[in-house]
Every structure is written in C-alpha cells, then in structure tokens.
Amino acid sequence: MLSLLVFFFVLVITLPLDAAENRDFVDISELDGSLILDIRYATSRNFTGKVMYPVVRCLLRRDAALRVIRVEQKLRTQGYRLIIFDGYRPLSVQKKFWNILPDERYVADPGKGSRHNRGAAVDVSLGDLAGHALAMPSDYDDFSEKAHRDYSGASGEAQRNCALLEAAMREEGFDPFPTEWWHFDAPGWERYPVSDFSLEEFKGENCDVTQKRKD
Ligand SMILES: [Zn+2]
C-alpha cells in the first residue's frame, strides 16, 4: 500500500514537469519585456465568457517567439505595435473549448490538437505606438464571416490595418489562417508535438528538470 502511495506521489510530482514536453518553449516576455499582452483567455473577454487561463502569459516555441519579436520591431519602425492575444494553449484548455463549441470551423478538434497546443501559433492584432488597439474587421473570437480574410464589408481603415498586420507576419514566415484575421501559424508548426503543461507551472526558458541551467 505504501509503495503504491509513493508511486502515485512520484507520478504526480513528475508528470507536470515532464522534461521533454516543454523543452524549447520560452516565455516571450522574458525575451522582450515591452511586448503588449492582451491575453483574452486570462479574462472573460473571449468566446467562452469565462476566465480560462490562470495567468497572463504568452509561451511559444523559441523560433516562433523570435519571429514575433522581429515582427514587433519592424512594426515599431512603421509606427505600430503588436498586441498579443494568445500563444501556447494547453491541450486540456482546448478540450474545454471543444466541449463548449464542438465545431471545427471555429475550434480545433483536441483529438488532432490545435497549432496553439504545439506552441507554434499566435493570435495577434495591431496597436498604435501608445498600445491602443486599432480598428480591425471584427473583435477577437468573432466566429462570423467578419473575421474572414476575404471579408469585404469592413471599413477601409480596418481592412488596411488587417492587410498591414498580415504583410508584417508573412514577412517573418507566418502563415495566415483564412477564417480568423488574428491567427497565424509559425513555419514548421508540424514538427512540434502537442503539449499539455499548464501555463502557470512553466518556470522559464528551457524549463527542464533534467538540465539545470548553469547561468
Ligand atoms: Zn489562433
């Protein structure tokens, strides 16, 4: 009985810190503390109407994070800022989304996994240099044709902003998602596995219990 208890105790303390699972992830704010985060799933301002993340954090695969930072740097020289809505999303949260809205047009099937679950997709918008959100064709998580990239009913200003954001993201290799103006896949997303560690337990770059950082 005691050995069984010890076994479960070890299982509980080792599972969330699985070394391989969150290797190569970074907290993008540790790389650039000036980035604007508006993590909607850490608020109720999202399609679920509920707080789904316990912390305001954007984790991404290192390569994707560096690309986002380069986009931000270029946009600043043009008088704009990136506003980040979402990055890595734990698979367990994806399952909750699916339970609320089991429709693959709007939510990725957790059986297949979202590119967000791989830390290789980012949801972003555009702000001015002061960080104020600029006009876009729809609000975030608007699952209507207003969010489609080919929607022509938005104001000229919103269409220009949307095109500017898309061009800046494409320049860094991101692939725009046709039905969500805010969603971009990082190049090589398919080589990353789906992950399910929680946002709050991530301890920093290359969080890996088998390799203590030397610096
Ligand atoms: Zn997305």
Boltz pocket constraint, residues with backbone or C-beta under 6 A from the ligand:
constraints:
  - pocket:
      binder: B
      contacts: [[A, 86], [A, 116], [A, 121], [A, 122], [A, 123], [A, 182], [A, 183], [A, 184]]
      max_distance: 6.0
